[in-house]
Amino acid sequence: MAAQGASAALLLLAAVLLCFAGAVRGAELRPRLLGAPETIVDPQNDEGLERALQFAMTAYNRASNDMYSSRVVRIISAQKQIVAGVKYIMEVEIARTACTKPATDIQRCAFLQGPQMAKRAICNFVVLTVPWRNQVELLESKCH
């Protein structure tokens, strides 16, 4: 009788483990929540992100008191979220360039070198684009 109880308990434990494994596996296959931010896997080849980042950097350079323009060194992370448009959430490293404001083609500007001139910062930008209204808005700009 004790052997039957032990095997029944073992069978129950195996069934519970199978259910748990199925639930975990099902969560991996389940689609993301609609409207949740998604990581942009290849930020270098996302045209929408590129336009949003250019917009954010133009706004950043206009607002800064620095006589030199800054540009992006690297994209640390990037997400997009479908809302009433597309919201781009970016964390980037920026640095001061040798071009004074207003620089026309900032991508051709070299980064300044040396401890006194080379200033770098990590910035978080959130840009909302509404293409059907031809609207772009910088919702957040924080640098440290």
Disulfide bonds with the S-S distance in Angstrom:
Cys99-Cys109 1.94
Cys123-Cys143 2.01
